[in-house]
Amino acid sequence: MRKVLVAGELNVDLILQGYSAFPEPGKEVLVDDFSMVLGSASAICAMGLARLGTPVAFLSRVGDDPWGRYCLECLQDRGIDVSRVVRDPDLKTGVTVAVTSSRDRALVSYLGSIAALRGEDVSDGAFAGFSHLHVSSYFLQQKLRHGLADVFTRATRAGLTTSLDPGFDPSESWSDDLGQTLRQVDVFFPNEVELQGITHTSDVAEALRTLENGRTRTVAKLGREGAATLEDGRLLRIPAFPIEPVDTTGAGDSFDAGFLHAWLRGEPVERALRLGAACGALSTLGLGGTAHQATLAEAEAFMKGPAR
């Protein structure tokens, strides 16, 4: 069975759910619910892969504080190997406050340990025993970002396939250095906002062709419009599963997990897209990114449901 190494950020999410009006400066609004859950795109993807049955290990730096210990406990409870996570007493674990509803969400983050992982922390020895390397939050992992092309190059040399989810760029500059990194990536997972920001076009097919580099498969996550990729130069698009979401936090990361679970087993790309879409949809039925992630059996039953 192919084993995945996820190198990425760890943080907690404090979720304020069900606002009637979005907060404005100088005003206070009430929400329907609150919860603290494991956050970070990298961790949510790792948790989704483990839930589907893919063996996963996590490599990271985290604060030696209650938040950091909570993150590690969540990963361990899902059966994820955290022996490669460094607990650093000089760091504060990152925190994200999510103000969310069934319609949309907004995030406020304190980076802390989120930005602490460095390229040199991912040594050549870390790749031993793994078949695939996944990284998320390219723009938030500020120290890892500048050495990430080298990390992917070394992973490929060690025989691993690679994937990258960029996440949103808070500066909205969508720096050109991403293009150089993508030359070392096998699968790239932008959502519709990220795809448009990176390529400067809202046309999905044109954006996907803009990112073609002879190696990387770009898989565009399009929310209610489904998902798309290029297959033999043609646009392959699958619809989203109709569902009434409770919380969309981490849905794209659960999509990544579903796609990778199928893709790493050599299944057809359309099947990987559908499994990704199913996993993303099912994850929105609970608060936070990990509480309602699907098992493989649950995702397959959902895809075969009477309305599908």
C-alpha positions in Angstrom: 0.0 0.0 0.0 1.4 3.4 -1.0 2.3 5.5 2.1 2.0 9.3 2.1 4.3 11.8 3.8 2.6 15.2 4.5 5.0 18.1 5.2 3.1 21.0 6.4 1.6 23.4 9.0 -0.3 22.6 12.2 -2.8 24.9 13.9 -6.1 24.8 15.8 -9.3 26.3 14.3 -11.6 28.2 16.6 -14.9 28.1 14.7 -17.7 30.6 15.2 -20.6 29.1 13.3 -24.0 30.5 12.1 -23.8 34.3 11.9 -26.8 36.3 11.0 -24.7 39.3 9.9 -21.0 39.4 9.3 -19.0 41.4 11.9 -18.1 45.0 11.2 -15.5 47.1 13.0 -16.9 48.6 16.2 -19.9 46.2 16.2 -20.7 42.9 17.8 -22.7 40.0 16.4 -23.8 36.7 17.8 -23.3 33.2 16.4 -25.2 29.9 16.9 -22.3 27.7 17.9 -18.6 27.5 18.7 -16.0 24.6 18.6 -12.3 24.1 18.7 -11.0 21.6 16.1 -7.8 20.6 14.4 -7.1 23.1 11.6 -4.5 23.6 8.8 -5.0 22.5 5.2 -2.1 20.0 5.5 -3.5 18.3 8.6 -7.0 18.1 7.2 -5.7 16.4 4.1 -3.7 14.0 6.2 -6.7 13.2 8.3 -8.8 12.6 5.2 -6.3 10.3 3.7 -6.0 8.3 7.0 -9.8 8.1 7.2 -9.9 6.6 3.7 -7.3 4.0 4.6 -4.1 5.5 3.2 -1.2 5.2 5.7 0.1 8.7 6.5 2.9 10.3 8.4 3.2 14.0 9.3 6.3 16.2 9.3 6.0 19.6 10.9 7.1 22.1 13.6 4.7 22.9 16.4 4.8 24.8 19.6 5.3 22.9 22.8 2.1 24.3 24.2 -1.5 23.2 24.8 -2.5 24.0 21.2 0.4 22.0 19.8 -0.3 19.0 22.0 -4.0 19.1 20.9 -3.0 19.0 17.3 -0.7 16.0 17.8 -3.4 14.2 19.8 -5.9 14.7 17.0 -3.5 13.2 14.4 -2.5 10.3 16.6 -6.2 9.5 17.3 -6.6 9.1 13.5 -3.6 6.7 13.4 -1.2 9.2 11.8 2.5 8.8 12.6 3.7 12.1 14.2 7.2 11.0 15.1 8.6 13.5 12.5 6.9 16.5 14.2 9.2 18.7 16.2 7.8 20.3 19.4 9.6 23.7 19.7 9.4 25.5 23.0 10.3 28.8 21.3 7.3 28.6 19.0 3.6 29.4 19.5 1.3 27.0 17.7 -0.7 28.8 15.0 -4.4 29.7 15.5 -7.1 30.4 13.0 -10.5 31.9 13.9 -13.1 31.0 11.3 -16.4 32.9 11.1 -18.5 30.6 9.0 -22.0 29.8 7.8 -23.6 27.5 5.2 -23.1 30.4 2.7 -19.4 31.3 3.2 -16.6 31.7 5.7 -13.8 34.2 6.6 -10.6 33.3 8.3 -8.3 35.3 10.6 -5.0 33.6 11.4 -2.0 34.0 13.7 0.7 32.2 11.8 3.1 31.2 14.6 4.3 27.7 13.9 2.4 27.7 10.6 5.3 29.5 9.0 8.1 27.8 10.9 8.8 24.7 8.8 11.9 25.0 6.6 13.1 23.1 3.5 16.1 21.8 5.4 13.7 20.2 8.0 12.6 17.8 5.2 15.8 15.8 4.9 16.4 13.2 2.3 16.1 10.6 5.0 12.6 11.7 5.7 11.5 10.2 2.3 12.5 6.6 3.2 9.5 4.3 3.1 7.1 6.7 1.4 5.6 6.7 -2.1 4.2 10.2 -2.2 4.8 13.7 -0.7 2.0 16.2 -0.2 2.3 19.9 0.8 -0.5 22.4 1.3 -0.6 26.2 2.1 2.2 27.3 -0.2 1.7 31.0 0.6 1.4 30.6 4.3 4.4 28.3 4.9 6.8 31.2 4.3 10.0 29.5 5.3 9.2 26.3 3.5 8.1 28.0 0.3 11.4 29.3 -0.8 13.0 25.8 -0.5 10.0 23.8 -1.7 11.2 23.3 -5.3 14.3 21.7 -3.9 12.3 19.5 -1.5 10.1 18.3 -4.4 13.2 17.7 -6.5 14.8 15.6 -3.8 11.5 13.7 -3.2 11.3 12.9 -6.9 14.9 11.7 -6.9 14.0 9.4 -4.0 11.2 7.9 -6.1 8.2 9.7 -4.7 5.4 11.4 -6.6 4.4 14.8 -5.3 1.4 17.1 -4.9 0.8 20.7 -3.8 -2.3 22.7 -2.7 -1.4 26.4 -2.9 -4.1 27.8 -0.5 -5.0 31.4 -0.6 -2.4 34.1 -0.9 -3.2 36.7 1.8 -1.2 39.3 -0.1 -3.1 38.5 -3.3 0.2 39.0 -5.2 0.2 35.4 -6.5 4.0 35.5 -6.9 5.6 34.0 -10.0 7.9 31.8 -8.0 5.0 29.3 -7.8 5.5 28.5 -11.5 9.1 27.3 -10.9 8.0 25.1 -8.0 5.2 23.6 -10.1 7.9 22.2 -12.5 8.7 19.7 -9.7 5.1 18.8 -8.9 2.9 16.0 -10.2 -0.5 17.1 -9.1 -1.6 20.7 -8.3 -4.8 21.5 -6.4 -6.0 25.1 -6.7 -9.6 26.1 -6.0 -11.4 28.5 -8.3 -10.2 31.7 -6.6 -6.6 30.5 -6.5 -6.7 29.3 -10.1 -7.9 32.8 -11.3 -5.4 34.6 -9.1 -2.5 32.5 -10.4 -3.5 32.6 -14.1 -5.3 35.9 -14.3 -8.2 34.4 -16.2 -11.7 33.2 -15.1 -12.0 30.8 -18.0 -11.3 27.4 -16.4 -10.0 25.6 -19.6 -7.8 28.6 -20.5 -6.4 28.7 -16.9 -5.7 25.0 -16.9 -3.8 25.3 -20.3 -1.9 28.3 -18.9 -0.5 26.1 -16.2 0.5 23.2 -18.5 4.3 22.6 -18.2 4.7 19.0 -19.5 4.6 17.4 -16.1 2.0 18.8 -13.7 -1.6 17.7 -13.7 -3.7 20.7 -12.4 -7.0 19.7 -10.7 -9.2 22.7 -10.3 -11.7 22.6 -7.4 -14.7 24.7 -8.4 -17.0 24.5 -5.4 -20.6 24.2 -6.5 -19.4 23.9 -10.1 -17.6 20.6 -9.4 -14.0 19.9 -10.5 -12.0 19.9 -13.7 -8.7 18.9 -15.2 -7.2 18.4 -18.6 -7.1 14.8 -19.9 -5.2 14.3 -23.2 -5.6 18.0 -23.9 -9.4 18.0 -23.4 -11.3 19.5 -20.5 -12.6 16.8 -18.2 -15.2 18.2 -15.8 -17.4 16.5 -13.2 -20.3 18.1 -11.4 -20.5 18.7 -7.7 -22.7 16.5 -5.6 -25.8 18.4 -4.4 -25.6 18.8 -0.7 -26.7 21.3 2.0 -23.5 22.2 3.8 -23.2 22.9 7.5 -19.6 24.2 7.3 -17.3 24.4 4.3 -14.1 24.6 6.3 -11.5 22.2 4.8 -13.7 20.8 2.0 -11.0 21.4 -0.6 -8.5 19.5 1.6 -10.8 16.6 1.9 -11.2 16.7 -1.9 -7.4 16.5 -2.2 -7.4 13.4 0.1 -10.1 11.7 -2.0 -8.4 12.4 -5.3 -5.0 11.3 -4.0 -6.4 8.1 -2.5 -7.7 7.0 -5.9 -4.8 8.5 -8.0 -2.1 6.8 -6.0 -3.8 3.5 -6.7 -3.7 4.1 -10.4 -7.4 4.5 -10.8 -8.9 6.5 -13.7 -8.7 10.3 -13.4 -12.5 10.6 -13.6 -12.9 8.2 -10.7 -10.3 10.2 -8.7 -12.2 13.4 -9.4 -15.5 11.9 -8.3 -14.0 10.4 -5.1 -12.5 13.8 -4.4 -15.8 15.6 -4.9 -17.6 13.1 -2.7 -15.1 13.4 0.1 -15.2 17.2 -0.1 -19.0 17.2 -0.1 -19.4 14.8 2.9 -16.9 16.8 4.9 -19.2 19.8 4.9 -21.9 18.0 7.0 -20.1 18.7 10.3 -18.3 21.6 12.0 -14.6 21.9 11.1 -12.6 20.1 8.5 -12.2 16.7 10.0 -15.2 15.7 12.1 -17.3 14.4 9.2 -14.6 13.1 6.8 -15.7 10.0 4.9 -14.4 6.5 5.0 -14.0 4.9 1.6 -17.1 2.8 2.1 -19.1 6.0 3.0 -17.8 7.9 0.0 -18.6 5.0 -2.4 -22.1 4.6 -1.0 -22.6 8.4 -1.4 -21.5 8.3 -5.0 -23.9 5.4 -5.7 -26.8 7.0 -3.9 -30.3 7.0 -5.6 -30.0 10.7 -6.7 -26.6 10.0 -8.4 
